[in-house]
Amino acid sequence: MQIQVLKDSFGKNTGVFIPMEDWNIISQKYEGLKGLVNISKTKKKISDLVGALSDETANAILEEVKEGRKNWERRLDKQFN
């Protein structure tokens, strides 16, 4: 998976780019994500997104992020220690 973090001119993270091939895999696994594709076409408040993902999907995504963070930290430890 080749996810890219987008940054502004100050180096602040501003977004994420997910290639369509990867997006299709992720959105098939987590059906609730399909409805998020159109968010960029219309301006919404954060409060409009409440309930957009099921708790189950949100928790599964959170667990994947946590696991990715653990793997990243392990790689950093190996590289610098």
mmCIF file of the N, C-alpha and C atoms, coordinates in Angstrom:
data_MODEL
# 
_entry.id   MODEL 
# 
loop_
_atom_site.group_PDB 
_atom_site.id 
_atom_site.type_symbol 
_atom_site.label_atom_id 
_atom_site.label_alt_id 
_atom_site.label_comp_id 
_atom_site.label_asym_id 
_atom_site.label_entity_id 
_atom_site.label_seq_id 
_atom_site.pdbx_PDB_ins_code 
_atom_site.Cartn_x 
_atom_site.Cartn_y 
_atom_site.Cartn_z 
_atom_site.occupancy 
_atom_site.B_iso_or_equiv 
_atom_site.pdbx_formal_charge 
_atom_site.auth_seq_id 
_atom_site.auth_comp_id 
_atom_site.auth_asym_id 
_atom_site.auth_atom_id 
_atom_site.pdbx_PDB_model_num 
ATOM 1   N N  . MET A 1 1  ? 0.853   -1.172 0.000  1.00 0.00 ? 1  MET A N  1 
ATOM 2   C CA . MET A 1 1  ? 0.000   0.000  0.000  1.00 0.00 ? 1  MET A CA 1 
ATOM 3   C C  . MET A 1 1  ? 0.896   1.230  0.000  1.00 0.00 ? 1  MET A C  1 
ATOM 4   N N  . GLN A 1 2  ? 0.608   2.157  -0.884 1.00 0.00 ? 2  GLN A N  1 
ATOM 5   C CA . GLN A 1 2  ? 1.438   3.350  -1.039 1.00 0.00 ? 2  GLN A CA 1 
ATOM 6   C C  . GLN A 1 2  ? 0.665   4.607  -0.657 1.00 0.00 ? 2  GLN A C  1 
ATOM 7   N N  . ILE A 1 3  ? 0.300   4.723  0.610  1.00 0.00 ? 3  ILE A N  1 
ATOM 8   C CA . ILE A 1 3  ? -0.404  5.910  1.090  1.00 0.00 ? 3  ILE A CA 1 
ATOM 9   C C  . ILE A 1 3  ? 0.617   7.032  1.257  1.00 0.00 ? 3  ILE A C  1 
ATOM 10  N N  . GLN A 1 4  ? 0.246   8.238  0.792  1.00 0.00 ? 4  GLN A N  1 
ATOM 11  C CA . GLN A 1 4  ? 1.135   9.390  0.899  1.00 0.00 ? 4  GLN A CA 1 
ATOM 12  C C  . GLN A 1 4  ? 0.496   10.453 1.775  1.00 0.00 ? 4  GLN A C  1 
ATOM 13  N N  . VAL A 1 5  ? 1.290   11.023 2.663  1.00 0.00 ? 5  VAL A N  1 
ATOM 14  C CA . VAL A 1 5  ? 0.818   12.125 3.506  1.00 0.00 ? 5  VAL A CA 1 
ATOM 15  C C  . VAL A 1 5  ? 1.105   13.424 2.763  1.00 0.00 ? 5  VAL A C  1 
ATOM 16  N N  . LEU A 1 6  ? 0.085   14.271 2.621  1.00 0.00 ? 6  LEU A N  1 
ATOM 17  C CA . LEU A 1 6  ? 0.230   15.556 1.959  1.00 0.00 ? 6  LEU A CA 1 
ATOM 18  C C  . LEU A 1 6  ? 0.544   16.609 2.999  1.00 0.00 ? 6  LEU A C  1 
ATOM 19  N N  . LYS A 1 7  ? 1.473   17.519 2.674  1.00 0.00 ? 7  LYS A N  1 
ATOM 20  C CA . LYS A 1 7  ? 1.906   18.548 3.615  1.00 0.00 ? 7  LYS A CA 1 
ATOM 21  C C  . LYS A 1 7  ? 1.781   19.916 2.973  1.00 0.00 ? 7  LYS A C  1 
ATOM 22  N N  . ASP A 1 8  ? 1.568   20.922 3.809  1.00 0.00 ? 8  ASP A N  1 
ATOM 23  C CA . ASP A 1 8  ? 1.540   22.287 3.300  1.00 0.00 ? 8  ASP A CA 1 
ATOM 24  C C  . ASP A 1 8  ? 2.965   22.839 3.252  1.00 0.00 ? 8  ASP A C  1 
ATOM 25  N N  . SER A 1 9  ? 3.104   24.111 2.901  1.00 0.00 ? 9  SER A N  1 
ATOM 26  C CA . SER A 1 9  ? 4.431   24.702 2.748  1.00 0.00 ? 9  SER A CA 1 
ATOM 27  C C  . SER A 1 9  ? 5.197   24.812 4.062  1.00 0.00 ? 9  SER A C  1 
ATOM 28  N N  . PHE A 1 10 ? 4.515   24.616 5.183  1.00 0.00 ? 10 PHE A N  1 
ATOM 29  C CA . PHE A 1 10 ? 5.168   24.664 6.493  1.00 0.00 ? 10 PHE A CA 1 
ATOM 30  C C  . PHE A 1 10 ? 5.521   23.264 6.999  1.00 0.00 ? 10 PHE A C  1 
ATOM 31  N N  . GLY A 1 11 ? 5.225   22.246 6.202  1.00 0.00 ? 11 GLY A N  1 
ATOM 32  C CA . GLY A 1 11 ? 5.506   20.874 6.603  1.00 0.00 ? 11 GLY A CA 1 
ATOM 33  C C  . GLY A 1 11 ? 4.425   20.244 7.454  1.00 0.00 ? 11 GLY A C  1 
ATOM 34  N N  . LYS A 1 12 ? 3.304   20.951 7.625  1.00 0.00 ? 12 LYS A N  1 
ATOM 35  C CA . LYS A 1 12 ? 2.193   20.429 8.426  1.00 0.00 ? 12 LYS A CA 1 
ATOM 36  C C  . LYS A 1 12 ? 1.380   19.439 7.583  1.00 0.00 ? 12 LYS A C  1 
ATOM 37  N N  . ASN A 1 13 ? 1.073   18.287 8.171  1.00 0.00 ? 13 ASN A N  1 
ATOM 38  C CA . ASN A 1 13 ? 0.254   17.296 7.481  1.00 0.00 ? 13 ASN A CA 1 
ATOM 39  C C  . ASN A 1 13 ? -1.136  17.868 7.224  1.00 0.00 ? 13 ASN A C  1 
ATOM 40  N N  . THR A 1 14 ? -1.578  17.803 5.976  1.00 0.00 ? 14 THR A N  1 
ATOM 41  C CA . THR A 1 14 ? -2.881  18.365 5.621  1.00 0.00 ? 14 THR A CA 1 
ATOM 42  C C  . THR A 1 14 ? -3.836  17.354 5.006  1.00 0.00 ? 14 THR A C  1 
ATOM 43  N N  . GLY A 1 15 ? -3.339  16.211 4.614  1.00 0.00 ? 15 GLY A N  1 
ATOM 44  C CA . GLY A 1 15 ? -4.219  15.229 3.996  1.00 0.00 ? 15 GLY A CA 1 
ATOM 45  C C  . GLY A 1 15 ? -3.488  13.942 3.709  1.00 0.00 ? 15 GLY A C  1 
ATOM 46  N N  . VAL A 1 16 ? -4.241  13.011 3.130  1.00 0.00 ? 16 VAL A N  1 
ATOM 47  C CA . VAL A 1 16 ? -3.689  11.713 2.785  1.00 0.00 ? 16 VAL A CA 1 
ATOM 48  C C  . VAL A 1 16 ? -4.132  11.361 1.372  1.00 0.00 ? 16 VAL A C  1 
ATOM 49  N N  . PHE A 1 17 ? -3.211  10.865 0.577  1.00 0.00 ? 17 PHE A N  1 
ATOM 50  C CA . PHE A 1 17 ? -3.525  10.387 -0.762 1.00 0.00 ? 17 PHE A CA 1 
ATOM 51  C C  . PHE A 1 17 ? -3.457  8.878  -0.744 1.00 0.00 ? 17 PHE A C  1 
ATOM 52  N N  . ILE A 1 18 ? -4.540  8.249  -1.150 1.00 0.00 ? 18 ILE A N  1 
ATOM 53  C CA . ILE A 1 18 ? -4.604  6.788  -1.230 1.00 0.00 ? 18 ILE A CA 1 
ATOM 54  C C  . ILE A 1 18 ? -4.846  6.421  -2.692 1.00 0.00 ? 18 ILE A C  1 
ATOM 55  N N  . PRO A 1 19 ? -3.929  5.692  -3.327 1.00 0.00 ? 19 PRO A N  1 
ATOM 56  C CA . PRO A 1 19 ? -4.151  5.289  -4.715 1.00 0.00 ? 19 PRO A CA 1 
ATOM 57  C C  . PRO A 1 19 ? -5.461  4.510  -4.855 1.00 0.00 ? 19 PRO A C  1 
ATOM 58  N N  . MET A 1 20 ? -6.115  4.661  -6.004 1.00 0.00 ? 20 MET A N  1 
ATOM 59  C CA . MET A 1 20 ? -7.428  4.040  -6.210 1.00 0.00 ? 20 MET A CA 1 
ATOM 60  C C  . MET A 1 20 ? -7.397  2.536  -6.000 1.00 0.00 ? 20 MET A C  1 
ATOM 61  N N  . GLU A 1 21 ? -6.347  1.877  -6.440 1.00 0.00 ? 21 GLU A N  1 
ATOM 62  C CA . GLU A 1 21 ? -6.264  0.421  -6.258 1.00 0.00 ? 21 GLU A CA 1 
ATOM 63  C C  . GLU A 1 21 ? -6.331  0.057  -4.777 1.00 0.00 ? 21 GLU A C  1 
ATOM 64  N N  . ASP A 1 22 ? -5.589  0.808  -3.951 1.00 0.00 ? 22 ASP A N  1 
ATOM 65  C CA . ASP A 1 22 ? -5.612  0.572  -2.509 1.00 0.00 ? 22 ASP A CA 1 
ATOM 66  C C  . ASP A 1 22 ? -6.960  0.968  -1.913 1.00 0.00 ? 22 ASP A C  1 
ATOM 67  N N  . TRP A 1 23 ? -7.521  2.107  -2.386 1.00 0.00 ? 23 TRP A N  1 
ATOM 68  C CA . TRP A 1 23 ? -8.827  2.553  -1.898 1.00 0.00 ? 23 TRP A CA 1 
ATOM 69  C C  . TRP A 1 23 ? -9.894  1.490  -2.156 1.00 0.00 ? 23 TRP A C  1 
ATOM 70  N N  . ASN A 1 24 ? -9.859  0.898  -3.352 1.00 0.00 ? 24 ASN A N  1 
ATOM 71  C CA . ASN A 1 24 ? -10.851 -0.131 -3.687 1.00 0.00 ? 24 ASN A CA 1 
ATOM 72  C C  . ASN A 1 24 ? -10.754 -1.325 -2.754 1.00 0.00 ? 24 ASN A C  1 
ATOM 73  N N  . ILE A 1 25 ? -9.538  -1.721 -2.403 1.00 0.00 ? 25 ILE A N  1 
ATOM 74  C CA . ILE A 1 25 ? -9.348  -2.841 -1.473 1.00 0.00 ? 25 ILE A CA 1 
ATOM 75  C C  . ILE A 1 25 ? -9.882  -2.478 -0.092 1.00 0.00 ? 25 ILE A C  1 
ATOM 76  N N  . ILE A 1 26 ? -9.512  -1.284 0.385  1.00 0.00 ? 26 ILE A N  1 
ATOM 77  C CA . ILE A 1 26 ? -9.945  -0.848 1.715  1.00 0.00 ? 26 ILE A CA 1 
ATOM 78  C C  . ILE A 1 26 ? -11.461 -0.690 1.769  1.00 0.00 ? 26 ILE A C  1 
ATOM 79  N N  . SER A 1 27 ? -12.050 -0.054 0.744  1.00 0.00 ? 27 SER A N  1 
ATOM 80  C CA . SER A 1 27 ? -13.489 0.211  0.776  1.00 0.00 ? 27 SER A CA 1 
ATOM 81  C C  . SER A 1 27 ? -14.307 -1.070 0.596  1.00 0.00 ? 27 SER A C  1 
ATOM 82  N N  . GLN A 1 28 ? -13.731 -2.101 -0.017 1.00 0.00 ? 28 GLN A N  1 
ATOM 83  C CA . GLN A 1 28 ? -14.433 -3.382 -0.079 1.00 0.00 ? 28 GLN A CA 1 
ATOM 84  C C  . GLN A 1 28 ? -14.440 -4.038 1.293  1.00 0.00 ? 28 GLN A C  1 
ATOM 85  N N  . LYS A 1 29 ? -13.335 -3.884 2.021  1.00 0.00 ? 29 LYS A N  1 
ATOM 86  C CA . LYS A 1 29 ? -13.227 -4.483 3.343  1.00 0.00 ? 29 LYS A CA 1 
ATOM 87  C C  . LYS A 1 29 ? -14.115 -3.759 4.354  1.00 0.00 ? 29 LYS A C  1 
ATOM 88  N N  . TYR A 1 30 ? -14.210 -2.425 4.219  1.00 0.00 ? 30 TYR A N  1 
ATOM 89  C CA . TYR A 1 30 ? -14.980 -1.609 5.148  1.00 0.00 ? 30 TYR A CA 1 
ATOM 90  C C  . TYR A 1 30 ? -16.057 -0.858 4.364  1.00 0.00 ? 30 TYR A C  1 
ATOM 91  N N  . GLU A 1 31 ? -17.222 -1.480 4.235  1.00 0.00 ? 31 GLU A N  1 
ATOM 92  C CA . GLU A 1 31 ? -18.312 -0.942 3.421  1.00 0.00 ? 31 GLU A CA 1 
ATOM 93  C C  . GLU A 1 31 ? -18.674 0.494  3.781  1.00 0.00 ? 31 GLU A C  1 
ATOM 94  N N  . GLY A 1 32 ? -18.565 0.870  5.045  1.00 0.00 ? 32 GLY A N  1 
ATOM 95  C CA . GLY A 1 32 ? -18.949 2.204  5.483  1.00 0.00 ? 32 GLY A CA 1 
ATOM 96  C C  . GLY A 1 32 ? -18.112 3.313  4.876  1.00 0.00 ? 32 GLY A C  1 
ATOM 97  N N  . LEU A 1 33 ? -16.947 3.000  4.344  1.00 0.00 ? 33 LEU A N  1 
ATOM 98  C CA . LEU A 1 33 ? -16.077 4.020  3.763  1.00 0.00 ? 33 LEU A CA 1 
ATOM 99  C C  . LEU A 1 33 ? -16.569 4.511  2.403  1.00 0.00 ? 33 LEU A C  1 
ATOM 100 N N  . LYS A 1 34 ? -17.337 3.713  1.695  1.00 0.00 ? 34 LYS A N  1 
ATOM 101 C CA . LYS A 1 34 ? -17.771 4.084  0.350  1.00 0.00 ? 34 LYS A CA 1 
ATOM 102 C C  . LYS A 1 34 ? -18.513 5.417  0.337  1.00 0.00 ? 34 LYS A C  1 
ATOM 103 N N  . GLY A 1 35 ? -19.268 5.694  1.366  1.00 0.00 ? 35 GLY A N  1 
ATOM 104 C CA . GLY A 1 35 ? -20.023 6.935  1.431  1.00 0.00 ? 35 GLY A CA 1 
ATOM 105 C C  . GLY A 1 35 ? -19.154 8.156  1.655  1.00 0.00 ? 35 GLY A C  1 
ATOM 106 N N  . LEU A 1 36 ? -17.896 7.964  2.043  1.00 0.00 ? 36 LEU A N  1 
ATOM 107 C CA . LEU A 1 36 ? -17.000 9.084  2.299  1.00 0.00 ? 36 LEU A CA 1 
ATOM 108 C C  . LEU A 1 36 ? -16.367 9.647  1.027  1.00 0.00 ? 36 LEU A C  1 
ATOM 109 N N  . VAL A 1 37 ? -16.461 8.929  -0.068 1.00 0.00 ? 37 VAL A N  1 
ATOM 110 C CA . VAL A 1 37 ? -15.801 9.344  -1.302 1.00 0.00 ? 37 VAL A CA 1 
ATOM 111 C C  . VAL A 1 37 ? -16.288 10.706 -1.764 1.00 0.00 ? 37 VAL A C  1 
ATOM 112 N N  . ASN A 1 38 ? -17.545 11.016 -1.596 1.00 0.00 ? 38 ASN A N  1 
ATOM 113 C CA . ASN A 1 38 ? -18.097 12.271 -2.086 1.00 0.00 ? 38 ASN A CA 1 
ATOM 114 C C  . ASN A 1 38 ? -17.903 13.443 -1.137 1.00 0.00 ? 38 ASN A C  1 
ATOM 115 N N  . ILE A 1 39 ? -17.301 13.229 0.009  1.00 0.00 ? 39 ILE A N  1 
ATOM 116 C CA . ILE A 1 39 ? -17.138 14.304 0.982  1.00 0.00 ? 39 ILE A CA 1 
ATOM 117 C C  . ILE A 1 39 ? -16.355 15.471 0.396  1.00 0.00 ? 39 ILE A C  1 
ATOM 118 N N  . SER A 1 40 ? -15.335 15.189 -0.382 1.00 0.00 ? 40 SER A N  1 
ATOM 119 C CA . SER A 1 40 ? -14.503 16.262 -0.918 1.00 0.00 ? 40 SER A CA 1 
ATOM 120 C C  . SER A 1 40 ? -15.263 17.134 -1.918 1.00 0.00 ? 40 SER A C  1 
ATOM 121 N N  . LYS A 1 41 ? -16.379 16.657 -2.450 1.00 0.00 ? 41 LYS A N  1 
ATOM 122 C CA . LYS A 1 41 ? -17.145 17.417 -3.436 1.00 0.00 ? 41 LYS A CA 1 
ATOM 123 C C  . LYS A 1 41 ? -18.080 18.430 -2.783 1.00 0.00 ? 41 LYS A C  1 
ATOM 124 N N  . THR A 1 42 ? -18.423 18.208 -1.538 1.00 0.00 ? 42 THR A N  1 
ATOM 125 C CA . THR A 1 42 ? -19.305 19.135 -0.835 1.00 0.00 ? 42 THR A CA 1 
ATOM 126 C C  . THR A 1 42 ? -18.696 19.471 0.513  1.00 0.00 ? 42 THR A C  1 
ATOM 127 N N  . LYS A 1 43 ? -18.850 20.716 0.919  1.00 0.00 ? 43 LYS A N  1 
ATOM 128 C CA . LYS A 1 43 ? -18.327 21.120 2.214  1.00 0.00 ? 43 LYS A CA 1 
ATOM 129 C C  . LYS A 1 43 ? -19.289 20.667 3.302  1.00 0.00 ? 43 LYS A C  1 
ATOM 130 N N  . LYS A 1 44 ? -18.741 20.034 4.315  1.00 0.00 ? 44 LYS A N  1 
ATOM 131 C CA . LYS A 1 44 ? -19.538 19.563 5.438  1.00 0.00 ? 44 LYS A CA 1 
ATOM 132 C C  . LYS A 1 44 ? -18.857 19.958 6.734  1.00 0.00 ? 44 LYS A C  1 
ATOM 133 N N  . LYS A 1 45 ? -19.654 20.054 7.750  1.00 0.00 ? 45 LYS A N  1 
ATOM 134 C CA . LYS A 1 45 ? -19.106 20.259 9.091  1.00 0.00 ? 45 LYS A CA 1 
ATOM 135 C C  . LYS A 1 45 ? -18.751 18.889 9.662  1.00 0.00 ? 45 LYS A C  1 
ATOM 136 N N  . ILE A 1 46 ? -17.821 18.871 10.571 1.00 0.00 ? 46 ILE A N  1 
ATOM 137 C CA . ILE A 1 46 ? -17.445 17.609 11.201 1.00 0.00 ? 46 ILE A CA 1 
ATOM 138 C C  . ILE A 1 46 ? -18.666 16.953 11.834 1.00 0.00 ? 46 ILE A C  1 
ATOM 139 N N  . SER A 1 47 ? -19.539 17.744 12.413 1.00 0.00 ? 47 SER A N  1 
ATOM 140 C CA . SER A 1 47 ? -20.726 17.182 13.062 1.00 0.00 ? 47 SER A CA 1 
ATOM 141 C C  . SER A 1 47 ? -21.627 16.449 12.072 1.00 0.00 ? 47 SER A C  1 
ATOM 142 N N  . ASP A 1 48 ? -21.553 16.791 10.775 1.00 0.00 ? 48 ASP A N  1 
ATOM 143 C CA . ASP A 1 48 ? -22.338 16.093 9.753  1.00 0.00 ? 48 ASP A CA 1 
ATOM 144 C C  . ASP A 1 48 ? -21.851 14.671 9.535  1.00 0.00 ? 48 ASP A C  1 
ATOM 145 N N  . LEU A 1 49 ? -20.630 14.376 9.954  1.00 0.00 ? 49 LEU A N  1 
ATOM 146 C CA . LEU A 1 49 ? -20.040 13.062 9.719  1.00 0.00 ? 49 LEU A CA 1 
ATOM 147 C C  . LEU A 1 49 ? -20.300 12.063 10.846 1.00 0.00 ? 49 LEU A C  1 
ATOM 148 N N  . VAL A 1 50 ? -20.885 12.522 11.930 1.00 0.00 ? 50 VAL A N  1 
ATOM 149 C CA . VAL A 1 50 ? -21.170 11.632 13.055 1.00 0.00 ? 50 VAL A CA 1 
ATOM 150 C C  . VAL A 1 50 ? -22.058 10.495 12.565 1.00 0.00 ? 50 VAL A C  1 
ATOM 151 N N  . GLY A 1 51 ? -21.614 9.280  12.828 1.00 0.00 ? 51 GLY A N  1 
ATOM 152 C CA . GLY A 1 51 ? -22.378 8.110  12.427 1.00 0.00 ? 51 GLY A CA 1 
ATOM 153 C C  . GLY A 1 51 ? -22.116 7.657  11.006 1.00 0.00 ? 51 GLY A C  1 
ATOM 154 N N  . ALA A 1 52 ? -21.185 8.308  10.292 1.00 0.00 ? 52 ALA A N  1 
ATOM 155 C CA . ALA A 1 52 ? -20.886 7.928  8.913  1.00 0.00 ? 52 ALA A CA 1 
ATOM 156 C C  . ALA A 1 52 ? -20.283 6.519  8.848  1.00 0.00 ? 52 ALA A C  1 
ATOM 157 N N  . LEU A 1 53 ? -19.532 6.153  9.869  1.00 0.00 ? 53 LEU A N  1 
ATOM 158 C CA . LEU A 1 53 ? -18.969 4.805  9.964  1.00 0.00 ? 53 LEU A CA 1 
ATOM 159 C C  . LEU A 1 53 ? -19.602 4.088  11.140 1.00 0.00 ? 53 LEU A C  1 
ATOM 160 N N  . SER A 1 54 ? -19.796 2.804  10.966 1.00 0.00 ? 54 SER A N  1 
ATOM 161 C CA . SER A 1 54 ? -20.308 2.035  12.097 1.00 0.00 ? 54 SER A CA 1 
ATOM 162 C C  . SER A 1 54 ? -19.210 1.951  13.156 1.00 0.00 ? 54 SER A C  1 
ATOM 163 N N  . ASP A 1 55 ? -19.604 1.708  14.385 1.00 0.00 ? 55 ASP A N  1 
ATOM 164 C CA . ASP A 1 55 ? -18.623 1.547  15.462 1.00 0.00 ? 55 ASP A CA 1 
ATOM 165 C C  . ASP A 1 55 ? -17.672 0.395  15.151 1.00 0.00 ? 55 ASP A C  1 
ATOM 166 N N  . GLU A 1 56 ? -18.214 -0.656 14.570 1.00 0.00 ? 56 GLU A N  1 
ATOM 167 C CA . GLU A 1 56 ? -17.390 -1.822 14.240 1.00 0.00 ? 56 GLU A CA 1 
ATOM 168 C C  . GLU A 1 56 ? -16.308 -1.444 13.221 1.00 0.00 ? 56 GLU A C  1 
ATOM 169 N N  . THR A 1 57 ? -16.697 -0.720 12.178 1.00 0.00 ? 57 THR A N  1 
ATOM 170 C CA . THR A 1 57 ? -15.731 -0.305 11.157 1.00 0.00 ? 57 THR A CA 1 
ATOM 171 C C  . THR A 1 57 ? -14.712 0.657  11.743 1.00 0.00 ? 57 THR A C  1 
ATOM 172 N N  . ALA A 1 58 ? -15.177 1.630  12.516 1.00 0.00 ? 58 ALA A N  1 
ATOM 173 C CA . ALA A 1 58 ? -14.272 2.604  13.125 1.00 0.00 ? 58 ALA A CA 1 
ATOM 174 C C  . ALA A 1 58 ? -13.265 1.908  14.037 1.00 0.00 ? 58 ALA A C  1 
ATOM 175 N N  . ASN A 1 59 ? -13.721 0.958  14.831 1.00 0.00 ? 59 ASN A N  1 
ATOM 176 C CA . ASN A 1 59 ? -12.817 0.232  15.732 1.00 0.00 ? 59 ASN A CA 1 
ATOM 177 C C  . ASN A 1 59 ? -11.822 -0.618 14.953 1.00 0.00 ? 59 ASN A C  1 
ATOM 178 N N  . ALA A 1 60 ? -12.269 -1.236 13.857 1.00 0.00 ? 60 ALA A N  1 
ATOM 179 C CA . ALA A 1 60 ? -11.360 -2.043 13.036 1.00 0.00 ? 60 ALA A CA 1 
ATOM 180 C C  . ALA A 1 60 ? -10.282 -1.165 12.409 1.00 0.00 ? 60 ALA A C  1 
ATOM 181 N N  . ILE A 1 61 ? -10.661 0.003  11.933 1.00 0.00 ? 61 ILE A N  1 
ATOM 182 C CA . ILE A 1 61 ? -9.686  0.928  11.352 1.00 0.00 ? 61 ILE A CA 1 
ATOM 183 C C  . ILE A 1 61 ? -8.708  1.394  12.431 1.00 0.00 ? 61 ILE A C  1 
ATOM 184 N N  . LEU A 1 62 ? -9.226  1.718  13.593 1.00 0.00 ? 62 LEU A N  1 
ATOM 185 C CA . LEU A 1 62 ? -8.376  2.149  14.695 1.00 0.00 ? 62 LEU A CA 1 
ATOM 186 C C  . LEU A 1 62 ? -7.362  1.077  15.066 1.00 0.00 ? 62 LEU A C  1 
ATOM 187 N N  . GLU A 1 63 ? -7.784  -0.177 15.095 1.00 0.00 ? 63 GLU A N  1 
ATOM 188 C CA . GLU A 1 63 ? -6.863  -1.274 15.417 1.00 0.00 ? 63 GLU A CA 1 
ATOM 189 C C  . GLU A 1 63 ? -5.774  -1.393 14.355 1.00 0.00 ? 63 GLU A C  1 
ATOM 190 N N  . GLU A 1 64 ? -6.122  -1.214 13.080 1.00 0.00 ? 64 GLU A N  1 
ATOM 191 C CA . GLU A 1 64 ? -5.115  -1.274 12.027 1.00 0.00 ? 64 GLU A CA 1 
ATOM 192 C C  . GLU A 1 64 ? -4.116  -0.130 12.159 1.00 0.00 ? 64 GLU A C  1 
ATOM 193 N N  . VAL A 1 65 ? -4.604  1.039  12.516 1.00 0.00 ? 65 VAL A N  1 
ATOM 194 C CA . VAL A 1 65 ? -3.717  2.186  12.723 1.00 0.00 ? 65 VAL A CA 1 
ATOM 195 C C  . VAL A 1 65 ? -2.783  1.916  13.894 1.00 0.00 ? 65 VAL A C  1 
ATOM 196 N N  . LYS A 1 66 ? -3.319  1.382  14.995 1.00 0.00 ? 66 LYS A N  1 
ATOM 197 C CA . LYS A 1 66 ? -2.488  1.066  16.157 1.00 0.00 ? 66 LYS A CA 1 
ATOM 198 C C  . LYS A 1 66 ? -1.406  0.048  15.793 1.00 0.00 ? 66 LYS A C  1 
ATOM 199 N N  . GLU A 1 67 ? -1.788  -0.979 15.037 1.00 0.00 ? 67 GLU A N  1 
ATOM 200 C CA . GLU A 1 67 ? -0.823  -2.007 14.634 1.00 0.00 ? 67 GLU A CA 1 
ATOM 201 C C  . GLU A 1 67 ? 0.243   -1.409 13.722 1.00 0.00 ? 67 GLU A C  1 
ATOM 202 N N  . GLY A 1 68 ? -0.171  -0.552 12.806 1.00 0.00 ? 68 GLY A N  1 
ATOM 203 C CA . GLY A 1 68 ? 0.787   0.116  11.931 1.00 0.00 ? 68 GLY A CA 1 
ATOM 204 C C  . GLY A 1 68 ? 1.758   0.982  12.716 1.00 0.00 ? 68 GLY A C  1 
ATOM 205 N N  . ARG A 1 69 ? 1.244   1.669  13.730 1.00 0.00 ? 69 ARG A N  1 
ATOM 206 C CA . ARG A 1 69 ? 2.100   2.509  14.580 1.00 0.00 ? 69 ARG A CA 1 
ATOM 207 C C  . ARG A 1 69 ? 3.108   1.647  15.328 1.00 0.00 ? 69 ARG A C  1 
ATOM 208 N N  . LYS A 1 70 ? 2.655   0.496  15.862 1.00 0.00 ? 70 LYS A N  1 
ATOM 209 C CA . LYS A 1 70 ? 3.576   -0.406 16.575 1.00 0.00 ? 70 LYS A CA 1 
ATOM 210 C C  . LYS A 1 70 ? 4.683   -0.887 15.637 1.00 0.00 ? 70 LYS A C  1 
ATOM 211 N N  . ASN A 1 71 ? 4.301   -1.268 14.415 1.00 0.00 ? 71 ASN A N  1 
ATOM 212 C CA . ASN A 1 71 ? 5.294   -1.737 13.451 1.00 0.00 ? 71 ASN A CA 1 
ATOM 213 C C  . ASN A 1 71 ? 6.279   -0.630 13.106 1.00 0.00 ? 71 ASN A C  1 
ATOM 214 N N  . TRP A 1 72 ? 5.782   0.579  12.947 1.00 0.00 ? 72 TRP A N  1 
ATOM 215 C CA . TRP A 1 72 ? 6.628   1.723  12.632 1.00 0.00 ? 72 TRP A CA 1 
ATOM 216 C C  . TRP A 1 72 ? 7.619   1.973  13.772 1.00 0.00 ? 72 TRP A C  1 
ATOM 217 N N  . GLU A 1 73 ? 7.128   1.935  14.997 1.00 0.00 ? 73 GLU A N  1 
ATOM 218 C CA . GLU A 1 73 ? 7.999   2.160  16.147 1.00 0.00 ? 73 GLU A CA 1 
ATOM 219 C C  . GLU A 1 73 ? 9.062   1.063  16.264 1.00 0.00 ? 73 GLU A C  1 
ATOM 220 N N  . ARG A 1 74 ? 8.681   -0.176 15.965 1.00 0.00 ? 74 ARG A N  1 
ATOM 221 C CA . ARG A 1 74 ? 9.658   -1.280 15.993 1.00 0.00 ? 74 ARG A CA 1 
ATOM 222 C C  . ARG A 1 74 ? 10.756  -1.055 14.964 1.00 0.00 ? 74 ARG A C  1 
ATOM 223 N N  . ARG A 1 75 ? 10.345  -0.627 13.758 1.00 0.00 ? 75 ARG A N  1 
ATOM 224 C CA . ARG A 1 75 ? 11.345  -0.376 12.702 1.00 0.00 ? 75 ARG A CA 1 
ATOM 225 C C  . ARG A 1 75 ? 12.280  0.763  13.095 1.00 0.00 ? 75 ARG A C  1 
ATOM 226 N N  . LEU A 1 76 ? 11.724  1.809  13.731 1.00 0.00 ? 76 LEU A N  1 
ATOM 227 C CA . LEU A 1 76 ? 12.568  2.919  14.184 1.00 0.00 ? 76 LEU A CA 1 
ATOM 228 C C  . LEU A 1 76 ? 13.543  2.461  15.257 1.00 0.00 ? 76 LEU A C  1 
ATOM 229 N N  . ASP A 1 77 ? 13.059  1.646  16.203 1.00 0.00 ? 77 ASP A N  1 
ATOM 230 C CA . ASP A 1 77 ? 13.940  1.139  17.248 1.00 0.00 ? 77 ASP A CA 1 
ATOM 231 C C  . ASP A 1 77 ? 15.101  0.338  16.649 1.00 0.00 ? 77 ASP A C  1 
ATOM 232 N N  . LYS A 1 78 ? 14.801  -0.508 15.672 1.00 0.00 ? 78 LYS A N  1 
ATOM 233 C CA . LYS A 1 78 ? 15.847  -1.308 15.034 1.00 0.00 ? 78 LYS A CA 1 
ATOM 234 C C  . LYS A 1 78 ? 16.834  -0.422 14.295 1.00 0.00 ? 78 LYS A C  1 
ATOM 235 N N  . GLN A 1 79 ? 16.314  0.632  13.673 1.00 0.00 ? 79 GLN A N  1 
ATOM 236 C CA . GLN A 1 79 ? 17.176  1.490  12.870 1.00 0.00 ? 79 GLN A CA 1 
ATOM 237 C C  . GLN A 1 79 ? 18.099  2.343  13.735 1.00 0.00 ? 79 GLN A C  1 
ATOM 238 N N  . PHE A 1 80 ? 17.605  2.820  14.863 1.00 0.00 ? 80 PHE A N  1 
ATOM 239 C CA . PHE A 1 80 ? 18.371  3.770  15.668 1.00 0.00 ? 80 PHE A CA 1 
ATOM 240 C C  . PHE A 1 80 ? 18.943  3.193  16.955 1.00 0.00 ? 80 PHE A C  1 
ATOM 241 N N  . ASN A 1 81 ? 18.675  1.959  17.258 1.00 0.00 ? 81 ASN A N  1 
ATOM 242 C CA . ASN A 1 81 ? 19.221  1.364  18.488 1.00 0.00 ? 81 ASN A CA 1 
ATOM 243 C C  . ASN A 1 81 ? 20.106  0.190  18.171 1.00 0.00 ? 81 ASN A C  1 
# 
